[in-house]
Amino acid sequence: MASLLPIDLNNGFELDQLEAKQTGELLAQDYALARPFPHAVIDDFLPVEMAEALLAHFPQDSKAHDKVYEKGYGGTHKRQISPYDCDAYLRAAFSFFNSAPMLRFIEGLTGMQGLLPDPYFAGGGLHEISAGGLLGIHADFQVNEGLQLYRRVNALIYLNHHWQDAYGGMLELWDQGMQSKQVSVAPIFNRCVIFNTDADSFHGHPEPLRTPMGITRKSVALYYYQALKVPNEKGDSRHTLYVPRPSDDATTKAEVMKMMKKRDKRAKKIFKPSSTSIWSRINSLFRK
């Protein structure tokens, strides 16, 4: 069965950036109109060989930097595994999840521009919930304090074969007023759920797992970020600045002078007064 992402596995993980973005754009309208907040539930997300390999390489033994949560409603029987503690295959796979083609796909899907990955996988990586475990309904943290970036998108890829409704563990999406559950998603194998991370994108799997001994709820958790505009009230140029050496000949110095003038001209074009209103509209999106 064909996957949504046409990843070539013959030489690592290869995906054309333009094709990735166009694939996301095919789903963009449905994503934007989804309720209770923009999201997509995508089956057969990865090539089946890749999804199977992710599951096969999923660490069974504890790792040096595992985080185990026993916080009641805030997370119970939850194990978080750093990709950097994993084997070469998983490290390569997570590098792909943080790569430009994956970012282009997410941008095409969400309509957001300039998305960035988190190389540290704060809160992300591999997640595993065991019997009795749960994660209460919540809206995720909005700012990565270490990177000083706004968290904008979550992507969850499930790795659970033969999942039964009786096990529970459904991902629930709730309305902004926390009055009713709008969507319930079973964490079945190779299903991906992507959604905007806003102050009121309430989600979780709050019912304790009812899995038999030895069966856990496994997933890949990926978070994507966006930076705000860096202020430049005076409109100073921030492009590459070339300068001549004292010993350079007149021709080289004249060439550098032209480059300096071109640099200043570009700055005036970018930071003309109309740009302020454009950025104000862009920044307002973060407050919605």
Number of C-alpha atoms within 10 A of each C-alpha: 6 10 14 15 18 17 17 13 12 7 6 12 15 13 19 15 16 13 16 24 20 16 19 23 20 12 15 21 14 14 22 17 12 13 15 17 21 20 25 22 15 16 16 17 21 20 18 15 9 17 18 17 14 19 19 11 13 20 17 7 5 11 14 9 12 14 15 16 17 14 13 12 16 15 20 21 19 23 19 21 25 20 24 17 15 16 12 11 14 21 15 16 17 18 16 17 18 19 15 18 21 21 23 26 23 26 21 22 26 24 16 14 13 11 18 19 19 17 11 13 19 13 18 20 20 26 23 19 25 21 21 17 26 27 23 19 21 18 14 18 14 14 14 14 9 8 13 12 17 21 24 23 22 19 22 22 25 25 26 20 15 9 18 14 12 9 19 21 29 20 19 19 25 23 17 14 8 12 8 11 14 13 14 15 14 17 26 22 22 26 21 22 20 21 24 20 25 20 15 18 20 22 22 21 22 21 19 21 22 18 20 10 8 7 16 23 23 22 27 23 19 22 22 21 21 19 15 13 10 6 7 10 8 8 15 13 17 11 11 9 11 11 13 14 8 7 8 10 10 10 9 14 16 13 13 16 15 12 16 18 11 11 18 17 12 14 16 14 12 14 16 10 11 10 11 13 10 11 12 11 10 13 13 10 8 14 8 8
